[in-house]
Amino acid sequence: MSTQTPKLMTAQRRTLFDRLRREVDAHLVLRDVSSERLRERGQKSWVWDATQLPTNSHYVPVFLRLLEDLERDAQVAPGTHVLVETTTGNAGTAVAYLARELGYPVLIFMPEDMPAARIQDVRSCLPDDGISGLRMTPRGRYVRGVVTALRDFLIEHKDADYQGRQICVVNHSRRESSPAAIESCVTRLLQPLPVEGIIDTAVVALGNGTTATGIARAVRRLNPGARVVGIEPIEAPWFYIQKYGKERFRHLFSTEPGPHPHRLIGTGGWGVRFPNLDLDLLDEIVLVTEDEWKGQLFRLRQRGFEVGHSSAACQSVVERLALLHDDRSDNYFSMFYDPISKYENGQK
């Protein structure tokens, strides 16, 4: 086992992080994606188009911030550590890309039944160092499966050694730096908007809490009265039942809530605790059906936006809320989380 102690960050490493940060900043894109129906009401829908970032993933600034913080605090160093992380796709490409850029080997745990395009996407970003790899977890287990696999891996390597490297579990879903990185990006995007462009409502997909919490904090920093609405698939309303209780779900939908299969990848992580998501930040949680987000996916594609399922689901809720409040000239904010190319065969 390597017992080398990480050293304080050198000027060369600081320069490398500065270069990567400039690359991220150059690809922070805010788009006005207001539909004709919203424009007719004097409403607007803005999105952070994260598909423009390296690896088309909003997690690149998250892992850049995390790894820089860890190196600055001398907790991790290339040549000493192997990074370990879990993913359903987007986080995996981001951490693999940055591991390669920063000289780290990385092990990534990912569900076997994710779309083939997402799996290949992660594999294509892995460093070619003889240590890095993608470990597939059993079908049908989703987020719980990768969490269990990571736990078993750490028990197996309880001496914190893997092929002569110390193990660093990056664990982006549990570090405070993660939502802070998202908050910083969204703040930089929204600050230049004129007063009349101030965001009234943010619509966020509820995954591990990193993005939702970061967006909520940024929007409320600029407008303390802004509403924050979370979305989840109706098939796996994990946060919904925590906020409102199972009885409300049963009453509204005449069925028992549970972890049913769905295609809003990255959301609906039934049974897993996500400390980065503060439910008190959410004014409301809305459940989305597949028919609803698929309809919005089609309409977005007609307008030239080749985005993925969660992105379309958020925009479907923007349209739903705008219709409910058509007497107000509200401004909405959400994200384009990933492109449709991250879904198997571009499946719609």
KOLKOL-906016 format. One record per atom (N, C-alpha, C): x, y, z; residue in three letters. Coordinates in steps of 0.1 Angstrom, whole numbers, padded with zeros to 4 digits, always signed. Layout:
XYZALA...
! end
This chain:
+0008-0012+0000MET+0000+0000+0000MET+0009+0012+0000MET+0005+0023-0008SER+0012+0035-0008SER+0009+0043+0005SER+0019+0047+0012THR+0018+0055+0024THR+0022+0070+0022THR+0025+0073+0009GLN+0029+0087+0006GLN+0019+0097+0010GLN+0023+0107+0017THR+0013+0118+0021THR+0012+0128+0010THR+0000+0131+0006PRO-0002+0142-0004PRO+0005+0155+0000PRO+0011+0162-0009LYS+0017+0175-0006LYS+0008+0186-0010LYS+0012+0198-0005LEU+0004+0210-0008LEU+0004+0212-0023LEU-0006+0219-0028MET-0007+0221-0043MET+0004+0230-0048MET+0011+0225-0058THR+0022+0233-0064THR+0016+0243-0074THR+0025+0252-0078ALA+0021+0263-0087ALA+0017+0257-0101ALA+0024+0246-0104GLN+0020+0239-0117GLN+0006+0233-0116GLN+0002+0228-0105ARG-0011+0222-0104ARG-0022+0234-0104ARG-0018+0244-0097ARG-0028+0256-0097ARG-0030+0261-0111ARG-0019+0261-0119THR-0021+0266-0133THR-0030+0256-0141THR-0028+0243-0138LEU-0037+0233-0145LEU-0051+0235-0141LEU-0054+0237-0128PHE-0068+0239-0124PHE-0073+0252-0130PHE-0065+0262-0131ASP-0069+0275-0136ASP-0073+0273-0151ASP-0066+0265-0158ARG-0069+0263-0173ARG-0082+0256-0174ARG-0084+0246-0166LEU-0096+0238-0167LEU-0108+0247-0163LEU-0106+0255-0153ARG-0117+0264-0149ARG-0121+0274-0160ARG-0111+0279-0167ARG-0113+0288-0178ARG-0121+0281-0189ARG-0118+0269-0191GLU-0125+0261-0201GLU-0140+0259-0197GLU-0142+0257-0185VAL-0156+0256-0180VAL-0163+0269-0181VAL-0157+0280-0177ASP-0163+0293-0178ASP-0167+0297-0192ASP-0158+0293-0201ALA-0160+0296-0215ALA-0172+0289-0221ALA-0177+0279-0214HIS-0188+0271-0220HIS-0200+0271-0211HIS-0201+0282-0202LEU-0213+0284-0195LEU-0223+0292-0204LEU-0234+0286-0207VAL-0243+0291-0217VAL-0257+0292-0211VAL-0263+0305-0212LEU-0276+0307-0208LEU-0285+0309-0220LEU-0296+0302-0222ARG-0304+0303-0234ARG-0318+0307-0230ARG-0324+0315-0238ASP-0338+0318-0238ASP-0345+0308-0246ASP-0353+0299-0240VAL-0359+0288-0247VAL-0374+0289-0247VAL-0379+0302-0245SER-0393+0304-0243SER-0401+0299-0256SER-0411+0292-0253SER-0420+0287-0264SER-0429+0299-0269SER-0435+0297-0280GLU-0444+0307-0286GLU-0455+0310-0276GLU-0460+0299-0270ARG-0471+0301-0260ARG-0467+0309-0248ARG-0455+0308-0243LEU-0450+0316-0232LEU-0448+0330-0236LEU-0443+0332-0248ARG-0440+0346-0253ARG-0453+0353-0254ARG-0464+0347-0259GLU-0477+0353-0260GLU-0482+0358-0247GLU-0478+0352-0236ARG-0482+0356-0223ARG-0473+0366-0216ARG-0462+0369-0223GLY-0452+0378-0217GLY-0443+0371-0207GLY-0442+0357-0208GLN-0434+0349-0199GLN-0421+0345-0206GLN-0411+0341-0198LYS-0399+0337-0204LYS-0394+0324-0197LYS-0387+0316-0204SER-0381+0304-0199SER-0366+0304-0202SER-0357+0305-0192TRP-0343+0305-0194TRP-0338+0291-0190TRP-0327+0286-0196VAL-0320+0274-0192VAL-0305+0276-0192VAL-0299+0269-0182TRP-0285+0267-0183TRP-0283+0255-0192TRP-0277+0258-0204ASP-0275+0247-0214ASP-0261+0240-0211ASP-0262+0230-0202ALA-0250+0223-0198ALA-0245+0213-0209ALA-0253+0212-0219THR-0248+0203-0230THR-0236+0209-0237THR-0233+0222-0234GLN-0221+0229-0241GLN-0208+0226-0233GLN-0209+0221-0221LEU-0197+0218-0213LEU-0190+0206-0218LEU-0177+0205-0214PRO-0169+0193-0218PRO-0177+0180-0213PRO-0178+0170-0221THR-0185+0158-0219THR-0200+0160-0218THR-0205+0172-0222ASN-0219+0175-0221ASN-0225+0173-0208ASN-0218+0176-0197SER-0222+0173-0184SER-0221+0184-0174SER-0232+0188-0167HIS-0231+0198-0157HIS-0223+0195-0145HIS-0218+0182-0144TYR-0210+0178-0133TYR-0195+0181-0134TYR-0191+0186-0146VAL-0177+0190-0148VAL-0173+0201-0138VAL-0180+0212-0136PRO-0176+0222-0126PRO-0177+0216-0112PRO-0186+0207-0110VAL-0187+0201-0096VAL-0175+0193-0093VAL-0170+0184-0101PHE-0159+0176-0098PHE-0146+0185-0099PHE-0146+0195-0107LEU-0134+0204-0108LEU-0132+0211-0094LEU-0143+0216-0089ARG-0143+0222-0076ARG-0139+0212-0065ARG-0145+0200-0065LEU-0142+0190-0054LEU-0127+0186-0054LEU-0122+0183-0066LEU-0108+0179-0067LEU-0098+0190-0064LEU-0102+0202-0068GLU-0093+0213-0064GLU-0093+0215-0049GLU-0104+0214-0043ASP-0105+0216-0028ASP-0097+0205-0021ASP-0099+0193-0026LEU-0092+0181-0019LEU-0077+0182-0021LEU-0072+0187-0033GLU-0058+0188-0035GLU-0053+0200-0026GLU-0060+0211-0026ARG-0055+0222-0018ARG-0054+0219-0004ARG-0063+0210+0001ASP-0062+0206+0015ASP-0053+0194+0017ASP-0045+0190+0007ALA-0036+0179+0008ALA-0042+0166+0012ALA-0055+0164+0007GLN-0062+0152+0010GLN-0060+0141-0001GLN-0056+0146-0013VAL-0055+0137-0024VAL-0044+0142-0033VAL-0038+0133-0041ALA-0028+0137-0050ALA-0026+0126-0061ALA-0024+0131-0074PRO-0021+0121-0084PRO-0008+0113-0081PRO-0007+0101-0084GLY+0004+0093-0081GLY+0003+0086-0067GLY-0007+0091-0059THR-0009+0085-0046THR-0023+0079-0045THR-0033+0085-0051HIS-0047+0080-0049HIS-0053+0075-0062HIS-0063+0067-0060VAL-0073+0063-0071VAL-0086+0069-0067VAL-0093+0076-0076LEU-0106+0082-0073LEU-0117+0071-0075LEU-0127+0071-0067VAL-0138+0062-0067VAL-0151+0069-0067VAL-0160+0066-0076GLU-0173+0073-0077GLU-0184+0064-0082GLU-0196+0069-0080THR-0208+0062-0085THR-0215+0071-0095THR-0223+0065-0104THR-0230+0073-0114THR-0241+0066-0121THR-0250+0074-0127THR-0260+0068-0136THR-0256+0073-0150THR-0245+0081-0151GLY-0241+0085-0165GLY-0233+0098-0165GLY-0240+0109-0162ASN-0234+0123-0163ASN-0223+0125-0154ASN-0224+0121-0141ALA-0213+0123-0132ALA-0201+0115-0136ALA-0204+0103-0141GLY-0193+0094-0145GLY-0184+0100-0156GLY-0191+0106-0166THR-0183+0112-0177THR-0174+0123-0172THR-0180+0131-0163ALA-0173+0143-0158ALA-0161+0139-0149ALA-0163+0129-0140VAL-0152+0126-0131VAL-0141+0118-0139VAL-0145+0110-0149ALA-0135+0103-0158ALA-0127+0113-0166ALA-0134+0123-0172TYR-0127+0133-0180TYR-0117+0141-0171TYR-0121+0145-0159LEU-0112+0153-0151LEU-0101+0144-0145LEU-0104+0132-0142ALA-0093+0122-0137ALA-0082+0121-0148ALA-0086+0120-0161ARG-0077+0119-0172ARG-0069+0132-0173ARG-0075+0144-0172GLU-0069+0157-0173GLU-0059+0159-0162GLU-0063+0154-0150LEU-0055+0157-0138LEU-0045+0146-0134LEU-0045+0135-0141GLY-0035+0125-0139GLY-0039+0115-0128GLY-0052+0112-0126TYR-0057+0103-0116TYR-0062+0090-0123TYR-0060+0078-0117PRO-0068+0067-0121PRO-0082+0068-0114PRO-0092+0062-0120VAL-0106+0063-0114VAL-0113+0050-0116VAL-0121+0046-0106LEU-0130+0035-0107LEU-0144+0041-0105LEU-0153+0036-0115ILE-0166+0042-0115ILE-0176+0030-0114ILE-0186+0031-0105PHE-0197+0021-0104PHE-0209+0026-0111PHE-0215+0018-0120MET-0227+0023-0128MET-0236+0011-0130MET-0249+0014-0130PRO-0259+0003-0132PRO-0258-0003-0146PRO-0259-0016-0147GLU-0257-0023-0159GLU-0268-0020-0169GLU-0280-0016-0164ASP-0291-0014-0173ASP-0293+0001-0177ASP-0283+0009-0176MET-0283+0022-0181MET-0282+0021-0197MET-0287+0031-0204PRO-0286+0031-0219PRO-0272+0028-0223PRO-0270+0020-0234ALA-0257+0017-0239ALA-0249+0030-0242ALA-0256+0040-0247ALA-0249+0052-0251ALA-0242+0059-0238ALA-0249+0058-0227ARG-0243+0064-0215ARG-0231+0056-0210ARG-0232+0043-0211ILE-0221+0034-0206ILE-0209+0037-0215ILE-0211+0037-0228GLN-0200+0040-0237GLN-0194+0053-0235GLN-0203+0063-0232ASP-0198+0077-0230ASP-0188+0077-0218ASP-0192+0070-0207VAL-0183+0070-0196VAL-0170+0062-0199VAL-0171+0051-0206ARG-0159+0043-0210ARG-0149+0052-0218ARG-0155+0060-0227SER-0147+0067-0236SER-0139+0078-0229SER-0143+0082-0217CYS-0136+0093-0210CYS-0126+0088-0200CYS-0126+0074-0198LEU-0117+0069-0187LEU-0102+0071-0191LEU-0093+0073-0181PRO-0079+0074-0184PRO-0074+0060-0188PRO-0064+0060-0197ASP-0058+0047-0201ASP-0045+0045-0193ASP-0047+0040-0181ASP-0036+0039-0172ASP-0034+0025-0166ASP-0043+0015-0170GLY-0041+0002-0164GLY-0048+0000-0151GLY-0053+0010-0145ILE-0060+0009-0132ILE-0075+0013-0133ILE-0077+0024-0141SER-0091+0029-0142SER-0100+0019-0148SER-0113+0020-0144GLY-0122+0010-0150GLY-0137+0014-0146GLY-0146+0008-0154LEU-0160+0009-0151LEU-0165-0004-0146LEU-0171-0004-0134ARG-0177-0016-0128ARG-0192-0015-0129ARG-0198-0025-0135MET-0212-0025-0137MET-0219-0032-0125MET-0230-0026-0121THR-0238-0032-0110THR-0251-0038-0115THR-0257-0047-0107PRO-0268-0056-0112PRO-0280-0048-0118PRO-0286-0053-0128ARG-0298-0047-0133ARG-0309-0047-0123ARG-0318-0037-0125GLY-0330-0036-0116GLY-0327-0030-0102GLY-0315-0026-0100ARG-0312-0021-0086ARG-0310-0006-0086ARG-0307+0000-0098TYR-0306+0014-0100TYR-0296+0021-0090TYR-0300+0032-0084VAL-0291+0039-0075VAL-0287+0030-0063VAL-0296+0023-0057ARG-0293+0014-0046ARG-0283+0004-0049ARG-0283-0001-0062GLY-0273-0010-0066GLY-0259-0005-0066GLY-0257+0007-0071VAL-0243+0013-0071VAL-0238+0016-0057VAL-0248+0021-0048VAL-0244+0023-0034VAL-0240+0011-0027VAL-0247+0000-0029THR-0243-0013-0023THR-0230-0018-0029THR-0228-0017-0042ALA-0215-0021-0048ALA-0203-0013-0042ALA-0205+0000-0041LEU-0194+0008-0035LEU-0192+0004-0021LEU-0202+0001-0013ARG-0200-0003+0001ARG-0192-0016+0002ARG-0196-0026-0007ASP-0189-0039-0007ASP-0175-0037-0011ASP-0172-0028-0021PHE-0158-0026-0025PHE-0150-0020-0014PHE-0156-0011-0006LEU-0148-0005+0005LEU-0146-0015+0016LEU-0155-0024+0018ILE-0153-0035+0028ILE-0142-0044+0024ILE-0142-0047+0011GLU-0132-0056+0005GLU-0118-0050+0006GLU-0118-0037+0005HIS-0105-0029+0005HIS-0105-0020+0018HIS-0107-0027+0029LYS-0108-0019+0042LYS-0095-0013+0046LYS-0084-0018+0040ASP-0071-0011+0043ASP-0069+0001+0034ASP-0079+0005+0027ALA-0079+0017+0018ALA-0068+0017+0008ALA-0066+0005+0003ASP-0055+0003-0008ASP-0061-0004-0020ASP-0058+0001-0032TYR-0062-0005-0044TYR-0051-0004-0054TYR-0045-0016-0057GLN-0034-0016-0067GLN-0023-0006-0063GLN-0019-0006-0051GLY-0008+0003-0046GLY-0012+0018-0045GLY-0025+0021-0046ARG-0030+0035-0044ARG-0039+0035-0033ARG-0039+0047-0026GLN-0049+0050-0016GLN-0062+0053-0023GLN-0073+0049-0016ILE-0086+0051-0022ILE-0092+0064-0017ILE-0097+0072-0027CYS-0104+0084-0024CYS-0118+0083-0029CYS-0128+0082-0020VAL-0142+0081-0025VAL-0146+0096-0027VAL-0148+0100-0039VAL-0151+0114-0041VAL-0165+0118-0036VAL-0175+0109-0039ASN-0188+0110-0032ASN-0194+0124-0034ASN-0195+0128-0046HIS-0200+0142-0049HIS-0214+0144-0043HIS-0222+0134-0042SER-0236+0136-0037SER-0236+0139-0022SER-0225+0138-0015ARG-0225+0141-0001ARG-0216+0152+0004ARG-0209+0159-0006ARG-0200+0169-0002ARG-0206+0183-0004ARG-0204+0192+0005GLU-0210+0205+0004GLU-0205+0213-0008GLU-0192+0210-0012SER-0186+0217-0023SER-0194+0215-0036SER-0202+0204-0037SER-0209+0201-0049SER-0220+0211-0052SER-0230+0213-0043PRO-0240+0223-0046PRO-0234+0237-0047PRO-0223+0240-0040ALA-0217+0253-0040ALA-0211+0256-0054ALA-0206+0245-0061ALA-0201+0247-0074ALA-0212+0250-0084ALA-0224+0243-0083ILE-0235+0246-0091ILE-0240+0261-0088ILE-0241+0264-0075GLU-0246+0278-0072GLU-0237+0288-0078GLU-0224+0286-0078SER-0215+0296-0084SER-0217+0297-0099SER-0219+0286-0106CYS-0221+0287-0120CYS-0234+0294-0124CYS-0245+0290-0117VAL-0258+0296-0119VAL-0258+0311-0116VAL-0252+0315-0105THR-0251+0329-0102THR-0244+0337-0113THR-0233+0332-0118ARG-0226+0339-0129ARG-0234+0340-0141ARG-0243+0330-0144LEU-0251+0330-0156LEU-0262+0340-0154LEU-0268+0341-0142LEU-0280+0349-0141LEU-0278+0364-0137LEU-0266+0367-0131GLN-0263+0380-0127GLN-0264+0391-0138GLN-0260+0388-0150PRO-0261+0398-0161PRO-0275+0401-0165PRO-0285+0393-0161LEU-0299+0395-0166LEU-0304+0409-0161LEU-0311+0416-0169PRO-0317+0429-0164PRO-0327+0426-0153PRO-0331+0437-0146VAL-0341+0436-0135VAL-0353+0429-0139VAL-0358+0432-0152GLU-0370+0426-0156GLU-0369+0412-0160GLU-0356+0407-0160GLY-0354+0393-0163GLY-0352+0384-0151GLY-0354+0390-0139ILE-0352+0383-0127ILE-0360+0370-0126ILE-0355+0359-0121ILE-0361+0346-0121ILE-0372+0346-0110ILE-0384+0342-0114ASP-0395+0341-0104ASP-0396+0326-0099ASP-0394+0317-0109THR-0396+0303-0105THR-0385+0294-0112THR-0378+0286-0103ALA-0368+0276-0108ALA-0375+0262-0108ALA-0373+0255-0119VAL-0378+0241-0120VAL-0366+0232-0121VAL-0365+0223-0111VAL-0353+0215-0110VAL-0356+0200-0109VAL-0349+0191-0116ALA-0350+0177-0115ALA-0344+0172-0102ALA-0351+0163-0095LEU-0346+0159-0082LEU-0338+0146-0083LEU-0325+0147-0083GLY-0316+0135-0083GLY-0310+0133-0069GLY-0297+0136-0068ASN-0290+0134-0055ASN-0290+0147-0048ASN-0296+0158-0053GLY-0297+0171-0046GLY-0286+0181-0049GLY-0275+0177-0056THR-0264+0186-0059THR-0269+0197-0067THR-0275+0194-0079THR-0279+0205-0088THR-0291+0212-0083THR-0301+0205-0078ALA-0313+0212-0073ALA-0310+0222-0062ALA-0302+0218-0052THR-0298+0227-0041THR-0290+0239-0046THR-0281+0236-0055GLY-0272+0247-0060GLY-0280+0257-0068GLY-0290+0253-0076ILE-0298+0262-0084ILE-0307+0270-0074ILE-0313+0263-0065ALA-0322+0270-0055ALA-0315+0281-0048ALA-0303+0278-0043ARG-0296+0288-0036ARG-0292+0300-0045ARG-0288+0297-0057ALA-0284+0308-0066ALA-0296+0317-0070ALA-0307+0311-0073VAL-0319+0318-0077VAL-0324+0327-0065VAL-0324+0321-0053ARG-0329+0328-0042ARG-0319+0339-0038ARG-0306+0337-0041ARG-0296+0348-0038ARG-0300+0361-0046ARG-0304+0359-0058LEU-0308+0370-0067LEU-0322+0375-0065LEU-0331+0366-0061ASN-0345+0369-0058ASN-0350+0361-0046ASN-0349+0366-0034PRO-0353+0359-0022PRO-0367+0353-0023PRO-0376+0360-0031GLY-0389+0355-0032GLY-0392+0345-0043GLY-0382+0340-0049ALA-0383+0330-0060ALA-0389+0317-0055ALA-0397+0311-0063ARG-0402+0298-0060ARG-0393+0287-0066ARG-0392+0276-0059VAL-0384+0265-0064VAL-0393+0252-0065VAL-0394+0247-0077VAL-0403+0235-0079VAL-0394+0224-0083VAL-0395+0213-0076GLY-0388+0201-0079GLY-0397+0191-0088GLY-0391+0183-0096ILE-0398+0174-0104ILE-0393+0160-0102ILE-0402+0150-0102GLU-0398+0136-0101GLU-0407+0128-0111GLU-0402+0116-0114PRO-0411+0107-0122PRO-0422+0101-0113PRO-0434+0101-0119ILE-0445+0095-0111ILE-0443+0081-0107ILE-0434+0074-0115GLU-0431+0060-0112GLU-0423+0058-0099GLU-0415+0068-0095ALA-0406+0066-0084ALA-0406+0080-0076ALA-0417+0083-0069PRO-0418+0096-0062PRO-0411+0097-0049PRO-0398+0094-0048TRP-0390+0093-0036TRP-0391+0105-0027TRP-0388+0117-0032PHE-0388+0129-0024PHE-0402+0134-0022PHE-0411+0131-0031TYR-0425+0135-0030TYR-0431+0129-0017TYR-0429+0116-0015ILE-0435+0110-0003ILE-0428+0115+0010ILE-0415+0119+0009GLN-0409+0124+0020GLN-0414+0138+0024GLN-0418+0146+0014LYS-0423+0159+0017LYS-0438+0159+0020LYS-0446+0151+0014TYR-0460+0151+0015TYR-0466+0139+0022TYR-0459+0128+0022GLY-0464+0115+0028GLY-0470+0106+0018GLY-0470+0093+0021LYS-0476+0083+0011LYS-0491+0085+0010LYS-0498+0089+0020GLU-0512+0090+0020GLU-0517+0100+0009GLU-0510+0111+0008ARG-0513+0121-0002ARG-0512+0115-0016ARG-0501+0107-0018PHE-0499+0101-0031PHE-0510+0091-0034PHE-0514+0083-0024ARG-0525+0073-0026ARG-0538+0080-0029ARG-0540+0091-0022HIS-0553+0098-0024HIS-0554+0104-0039HIS-0543+0110-0043LEU-0543+0116-0056LEU-0543+0107-0068LEU-0536+0095-0066PHE-0533+0087-0077PHE-0539+0073-0076PHE-0545+0070-0065SER-0552+0057-0062SER-0543+0045-0064SER-0531+0047-0060THR-0522+0035-0061THR-0511+0037-0051THR-0503+0027-0049GLU-0493+0027-0039GLU-0480+0032-0045GLU-0473+0042-0038PRO-0460+0047-0044PRO-0450+0036-0042PRO-0441+0036-0052GLY-0430+0026-0051GLY-0419+0028-0062GLY-0409+0021-0061PRO-0397+0022-0071PRO-0399+0015-0084PRO-0408+0020-0092HIS-0411+0014-0105HIS-0401+0019-0115HIS-0398+0011-0126PRO-0389+0015-0136PRO-0394+0028-0143PRO-0384+0037-0146HIS-0387+0049-0153HIS-0375+0053-0162HIS-0377+0064-0170ARG-0366+0068-0179ARG-0362+0082-0177ARG-0365+0087-0165LEU-0359+0100-0162LEU-0346+0097-0154LEU-0336+0093-0161ILE-0323+0089-0155ILE-0317+0099-0147ILE-0312+0095-0135GLY-0306+0104-0125GLY-0316+0109-0115GLY-0329+0107-0117THR-0339+0110-0107THR-0346+0098-0101THR-0354+0099-0091GLY-0362+0088-0086GLY-0353+0077-0080GLY-0343+0081-0072GLY-0334+0072-0066GLY-0340+0066-0053GLY-0350+0058-0054TRP-0358+0053-0043TRP-0349+0046-0033TRP-0351+0050-0020GLY-0345+0043-0009GLY-0331+0048-0005GLY-0326+0058-0012VAL-0312+0062-0009VAL-0313+0076-0003VAL-0305+0078+0008ARG-0305+0091+0015ARG-0295+0100+0007ARG-0300+0112+0004PHE-0292+0122-0003PHE-0291+0135+0006PHE-0280+0136+0014PRO-0279+0147+0023PRO-0278+0161+0016PRO-0274+0161+0004ASN-0273+0174-0003ASN-0286+0180-0007ASN-0297+0173-0006LEU-0310+0179-0010LEU-0317+0183+0003LEU-0320+0196+0004ASP-0327+0201+0015ASP-0342+0203+0010ASP-0351+0195+0015LEU-0365+0196+0010LEU-0371+0209+0014LEU-0366+0216+0024ASP-0372+0228+0028ASP-0369+0239+0018ASP-0360+0237+0009LEU-0357+0247-0002LEU-0368+0246-0013LEU-0376+0235-0013LEU-0385+0233-0024LEU-0399+0238-0019LEU-0405+0247-0027ASP-0419+0251-0024ASP-0429+0241-0028ASP-0425+0232-0038GLU-0435+0223-0043GLU-0427+0212-0051GLU-0432+0200-0051ILE-0427+0189-0059ILE-0438+0184-0068ILE-0435+0184-0081VAL-0445+0180-0091VAL-0440+0167-0097VAL-0450+0158-0099LEU-0447+0145-0105LEU-0451+0145-0120LEU-0442+0139-0128VAL-0443+0140-0143VAL-0445+0126-0148VAL-0455+0125-0158THR-0457+0112-0165THR-0448+0111-0177THR-0446+0099-0182GLU-0438+0097-0194GLU-0445+0104-0206GLU-0458+0103-0207ASP-0464+0109-0218ASP-0462+0124-0218ASP-0462+0130-0207GLU-0460+0145-0206GLU-0446+0149-0211GLU-0436+0142-0205TRP-0422+0146-0209TRP-0419+0142-0223TRP-0424+0131-0228LYS-0422+0127-0242LYS-0428+0137-0252LYS-0440+0142-0248GLY-0446+0152-0257GLY-0437+0165-0258GLY-0432+0169-0246GLN-0423+0181-0246GLN-0410+0178-0253GLN-0405+0165-0252LEU-0393+0162-0259LEU-0394+0163-0274LEU-0406+0159-0279PHE-0409+0161-0293PHE-0409+0175-0297PHE-0416+0184-0289ARG-0417+0198-0293ARG-0404+0205-0292ARG-0396+0201-0282LEU-0382+0208-0282LEU-0374+0204-0294LEU-0375+0191-0298ARG-0367+0187-0309ARG-0372+0194-0322ARG-0385+0197-0323GLN-0390+0204-0335GLN-0384+0218-0335GLN-0380+0223-0323ARG-0375+0237-0323ARG-0359+0237-0323ARG-0353+0225-0325GLY-0339+0224-0327GLY-0331+0221-0314GLY-0338+0217-0303PHE-0332+0214-0290PHE-0331+0199-0289PHE-0320+0193-0291GLU-0318+0178-0290GLU-0314+0174-0276GLU-0323+0176-0267VAL-0320+0174-0252VAL-0326+0161-0247VAL-0321+0157-0235GLY-0326+0145-0229GLY-0339+0145-0222GLY-0342+0134-0215HIS-0355+0132-0209HIS-0357+0142-0197HIS-0348+0143-0188SER-0350+0152-0177SER-0351+0166-0181SER-0344+0170-0191SER-0345+0184-0196SER-0359+0187-0201SER-0364+0177-0209ALA-0378+0179-0214ALA-0388+0179-0203ALA-0386+0170-0193ALA-0395+0170-0181ALA-0396+0183-0174ALA-0385+0189-0172CYS-0385+0203-0166CYS-0392+0213-0174CYS-0390+0213-0187GLN-0397+0222-0196GLN-0412+0219-0196GLN-0416+0207-0195SER-0430+0204-0195SER-0437+0210-0183SER-0429+0210-0171VAL-0435+0216-0159VAL-0435+0231-0160VAL-0425+0237-0166VAL-0425+0251-0169VAL-0437+0255-0176VAL-0441+0248-0187GLU-0453+0251-0194GLU-0465+0249-0186GLU-0465+0238-0178ARG-0477+0236-0169ARG-0479+0247-0159ARG-0468+0252-0153LEU-0469+0262-0143LEU-0473+0275-0150LEU-0467+0278-0161ALA-0471+0290-0169ALA-0485+0291-0172ALA-0491+0280-0175LEU-0505+0279-0179LEU-0514+0282-0166LEU-0509+0277-0155LEU-0517+0280-0142LEU-0516+0294-0138LEU-0505+0301-0142HIS-0503+0315-0138HIS-0502+0324-0150HIS-0511+0322-0160ASP-0511+0330-0172ASP-0514+0345-0171ASP-0518+0349-0158ASP-0520+0363-0156ASP-0508+0370-0151ASP-0497+0363-0150ARG-0484+0369-0145ARG-0473+0368-0156ARG-0465+0378-0156SER-0453+0378-0166SER-0441+0372-0159SER-0442+0359-0155ASP-0431+0353-0148ASP-0420+0349-0157ASP-0408+0348-0151ASN-0396+0343-0157ASN-0392+0330-0150ASN-0390+0319-0158TYR-0387+0306-0153TYR-0372+0303-0156TYR-0366+0294-0148PHE-0353+0290-0150PHE-0352+0275-0148PHE-0345+0268-0157SER-0342+0253-0155SER-0329+0250-0162SER-0327+0237-0165MET-0315+0233-0171MET-0318+0223-0183MET-0309+0224-0193PHE-0307+0213-0202PHE-0296+0205-0197PHE-0299+0193-0190TYR-0289+0185-0183TYR-0280+0178-0192TYR-0285+0172-0203ASP-0277+0164-0212ASP-0284+0163-0226ASP-0276+0159-0236PRO-0282+0158-0249PRO-0289+0144-0251PRO-0297+0143-0261ILE-0304+0130-0264ILE-0294+0120-0268ILE-0283+0124-0272SER-0272+0114-0276SER-0268+0105-0264SER-0271+0109-0252LYS-0267+0101-0241LYS-0277+0090-0237LYS-0287+0089-0246TYR-0297+0079-0244TYR-0296+0069-0256TYR-0297+0056-0253GLU-0295+0045-0262GLU-0302+0048-0275GLU-0294+0048-0286ASN-0299+0050-0300ASN-0307+0062-0301ASN-0304+0072-0292GLY-0312+0085-0292GLY-0326+0083-0289GLY-0330+0073-0281GLN-0343+0069-0279GLN-0352+0080-0274GLN-0364+0081-0279LYS-0373+0093-0276LYS-0382+0089-0265LYS
! end
